[in-house]
């Protein structure tokens, strides 16, 4: 009986670790998507600023 309980606790611990790993991985992917989107928006802003500057200079 003790061996079964130990086995269940080990499986429970392993599943908790797997869930935490997944959560960390998901969080990292979300951060990467956010950073990529932020870079894209910064590039668009630079282009708009350049176009605005060109229009002002005309």
Secondary structure, DSSP 8 states (H G I E B T S, - for coil): -HHHHHHHHHHHHHHHHHHHHHHHHHHHHHHHHHHHHHHHHHHHHHHHHHHHHHHHH-
